[in-house]
Amino acid sequence: MTHRLRSVGLEYAETAPVRLVFVAEISAPPEAVFEAFADVEGWPRWYRQVKQARATDGGKRREIRLVGGTRFHETVMASDPHERYAYRVDETNAPGLRALLEEWTLRPSGSSGTVVRYVFAVDGTVLLRGAVRALRPGLRRAFHQAVRNLDRMVAAG
């Protein structure tokens, strides 16, 4: 069953009841990293938890299916070339969620690399908030694996 989540703005990345923040440095330049984010259909190539991704409404929205069956209908909240890509979940079949925003920010590092910062900002039932906190190590691993895959994909051209 799909249910609607609370509509939140970009400030939610800093104000959510539960915020997980992960940072990694990769060798790919910000321009290439941003291009991979903007290529919604390409997400399954580097983020293995994403089974299927599709841009809708001229790129203003996304439909995401994760491995395991979770589905998200999202609104792209920020698509700032070479700097930031953020999206809010509007509808999902995941129980317990009330609001979810994900923000990826990019900062140049060294002569050609990028520092990637990811914020997972969420609210939900007490049970869901506890589960998200408990899953922090797994979400951290998924993030680091995804950015390593992204870096290899970009390097391969």
C-alpha positions in Angstrom: 0.0 0.0 0.0 1.4 3.4 -1.0 1.1 6.3 1.4 1.8 10.0 1.2 4.6 11.6 3.2 4.8 15.1 4.7 6.1 17.7 2.2 9.4 19.1 3.5 11.9 21.7 2.1 15.6 21.7 1.7 16.1 22.9 5.3 14.9 19.5 6.4 18.4 18.2 5.7 19.5 20.2 8.8 16.3 19.9 11.0 15.0 16.4 10.6 14.6 14.3 13.8 17.0 11.7 12.5 19.9 12.8 10.3 22.6 10.4 9.0 25.5 12.2 7.4 28.2 10.4 5.5 31.3 11.8 3.7 33.7 10.3 1.3 36.4 11.6 -1.0 36.7 10.3 -4.5 39.0 10.9 -7.5 36.2 11.9 -10.0 35.6 15.6 -10.5 32.4 17.3 -9.3 31.2 17.8 -12.8 31.3 14.0 -13.6 29.7 13.1 -10.2 26.9 15.6 -10.7 26.3 14.2 -14.2 25.8 10.7 -12.7 23.3 12.1 -10.2 21.4 13.9 -12.9 21.2 10.7 -15.0 18.5 9.2 -12.9 18.1 6.0 -15.1 21.8 5.3 -14.5 21.6 5.1 -10.7 21.3 1.2 -10.7 24.7 1.0 -12.5 26.5 2.5 -9.4 24.1 2.3 -6.5 23.4 -1.4 -6.2 20.4 -1.1 -3.8 18.6 0.8 -6.6 16.9 -1.8 -8.8 15.2 0.7 -11.2 15.1 4.4 -11.5 13.2 6.7 -13.8 12.9 10.4 -14.3 9.4 11.8 -14.7 7.9 15.2 -15.3 10.8 16.4 -17.4 13.3 15.5 -14.6 11.4 17.2 -11.8 10.4 13.9 -10.3 11.8 10.4 -9.9 10.4 6.9 -9.5 12.7 4.6 -7.6 12.5 0.9 -6.9 14.9 -0.6 -4.5 16.1 -4.2 -4.2 13.6 -5.8 -1.9 10.5 -4.0 -3.3 10.5 -0.6 -1.7 9.2 2.1 -4.0 9.5 5.8 -3.9 7.9 8.7 -5.8 10.1 11.7 -5.3 10.4 15.3 -6.1 13.8 16.7 -7.1 14.3 19.6 -4.7 17.7 20.8 -5.9 19.7 20.1 -9.0 22.6 22.6 -8.7 25.2 21.7 -11.3 28.4 20.4 -9.8 27.3 21.3 -6.3 24.1 19.7 -5.0 21.4 17.1 -5.9 18.5 16.6 -3.4 15.2 14.9 -3.5 12.2 14.5 -1.2 10.1 11.3 -1.0 6.4 12.1 -1.6 4.9 8.6 -1.7 6.2 5.2 -0.7 5.1 1.7 0.2 7.6 1.6 3.2 5.7 1.6 6.4 6.4 4.0 9.2 7.8 6.9 7.2 6.5 10.4 7.7 9.1 12.5 5.8 12.3 11.7 4.0 14.8 14.0 2.2 18.2 13.0 0.8 20.8 15.5 -0.1 24.1 15.0 -1.9 26.6 17.9 -1.9 29.8 18.1 -3.9 32.9 20.0 -3.1 36.1 20.1 -5.2 39.0 18.3 -3.5 42.6 18.5 -4.7 43.3 19.0 -8.3 40.5 16.9 -9.7 38.6 15.0 -6.9 35.4 15.5 -5.1 34.3 15.4 -1.5 30.8 13.8 -1.5 28.5 14.6 1.5 25.3 12.7 1.8 22.5 13.5 4.3 19.7 11.1 4.9 17.0 13.1 6.8 14.0 11.2 8.0 11.1 11.2 10.4 8.7 8.4 11.1 7.3 6.3 13.9 9.3 5.7 17.0 10.0 2.2 15.7 11.2 3.5 12.3 13.5 6.2 13.8 15.1 3.6 16.1 15.5 1.2 13.1 17.2 3.9 11.0 19.6 4.6 13.8 20.3 0.9 14.2 20.9 0.6 10.5 23.5 3.4 10.4 26.4 1.0 9.9 24.7 -0.7 6.9 23.7 2.6 5.4 27.2 3.9 5.8 28.6 0.8 4.0 26.0 1.2 1.2 27.0 4.9 0.8 30.7 4.2 0.6 30.2 1.3 -1.8 28.0 3.5 -4.0 30.5 6.3 -4.2 33.3 3.8 -4.9 31.3 2.3 -7.7 30.5 5.8 -9.0 34.1 6.7 -9.0 35.1 3.6 -10.9 32.2 4.1 -13.4 33.3 7.7 -14.1 37.0 6.7 -14.4 36.0 4.0 -17.0 34.3 6.6 -19.0 
